[in-house]
Amino acid sequence: MSPDTPKPGDWPVDPQHDVPVDDDRIWIDGCFDFSHHGHAGAMLQARQLGNELLVGVHSDEAILDNKGPTVMTLPERIAAVDACRWSTKSIPNAPYVTSLPWITHYGCRYVVHGDDITSDASGEDCYRFVKQAGRFKIVKRTPGISTTDLVGRMLLCTKTHFIKDLEKALDGEEGDGSEEERKLAGEAMRERIVAYASDATGLAPGSEVWRWHQELGKSTQMVKGMEPRPGQSVVYVDGGFDLFSSGHIEFLRRVIKEEEQEAHKRGWYHPESVTQRITQFGCDYSPVYIIAGVHDDEVINEWKGINYPIMNVFERGLCVLQCKYVSAVVFSAPFNPDPTFLRFLPYGLPSAVYHGPTAFMPTAEDPYADAKKLKIFREIPQHDFAHVNAGEIVNRIMRSRALYEERQRAKGVKGIGEEAVRRREELERETAARDADRLAQREAQG
C-alpha cells in the first residue's frame, strides 16, 4: 500500500472501508480553485458517464507543491464542489497524482479528465497510473475559460471579456472574428446554456433560463425546464455573482434553509404531505423554487468600476446555472427590481426577495426599496463565507501578486508590467472618488 493511502478508518470522508467497484461510479479530481464554468463543464460531462460522481479536491499544500499558490482555501473550494448540481460527493485532500487505491476504495472504476495535460512537480502525468490500468476517460475541455485566464484578467485589468449585449453575442452579431466565426461562437454559447440547464443527471431538462427585456417590460424564455411544482414557494434573488464563490453559494444555501423552516410551519414535512407528493409525482421535492437574476456587465461595471466584472454575463450565468440551489436564471436582470419587473417575472410576483447584508450600497437609493414596500424583502444574516466575493478574491491576488505572476509565467502567460499596475491604480482611484460622491449623496438625502 502506498504511504499516501489512508489506513482503514482514516479516509477523508465515508466510507471508511472499501466498497464494491462500480462502472457507474465516476471519479474526477482537481484543484477547483475558482468555481468557473470550465470546472462545472468537466463535472457535467463526467456525470453523464455514470450514476454517481465523486469529486476529489486537492489540499492547499499539494497544489502549492505541484502548481503554485491557491486563491481559494480548501473549505471554500469544497463548498463550490458540493454546490455543483452534478457532484454526488466531494473527497477532500485527494492526492495530486491520482491514486488507484483511492479511486478503488471509493468504488470508482473510471477517472475522467479533460483533454489537456496535467503534470506534477516532476513534470510527470498526474494520471499515469490510472491510464496504465485502463481506467481513464477523456472529456472535452471547456474552451475560453481557465483559472489562469481569470487571474490574468485581474492582473492585467482588462475589459476585453465584457459582453455588451448577450442576445447579440448569442446571435453572432457581437464578438471577435469573422461573421461565420461569430455565428459559430454564438451557437456554441447557446448549446452550453442548454447543457448547463440540465438536471442532476446531466441528461434531462432541469433549470429554466429567461432573459429580461427592459425596453419591452417582459421576460422571454431561452431554455424550457422544470416549472414550479404545486406548493413550492417561488422566491427571487439577484446579483452579479462574479467569480461565483463560497460567499454566493452559502447565501443561496441559506435562502433554501430559510424557506425550509417556513415550510415546516405550514406542514410541508408532515408524513401525510410527503406521501401525497410521492404518490402524485413519484418523488418528493424541495419546498422552494429559486429564481436568480444575473446583472449585465455594463450594470456591474457602472457600480463597481475598475474592470469588474471579472467574468462576463455569459460566464457568470453558467456558474449560477450549475448550482444545485437554483431553479431558474434570468439574464439581464435590472439592478433595481422594481414592481414591474417583479410582477412580470416568469411566475409572477415572488413570495420573497432575498439579499445578503450590504455594508456599502453603490447607489444613492436602496435598490430593494420596492421589495420592502411590497413587504416581501428578506435579508440573510452574516455567515462564515459572507466576506468571500469578487473584491476579496481580487485582493488576495493583488496582495500576492509576485507569486501569481510567477504562476502565470510558468503557464506561458505574459507578465503584467508596470503600465498595467499604473492602470489598475488609476481605475481604483477613480472608483474610490465616485463611491465617495455616492456616499455624500446618500448622507445628504438623510
Disulfide bonds with the S-S distance in Angstrom:
none
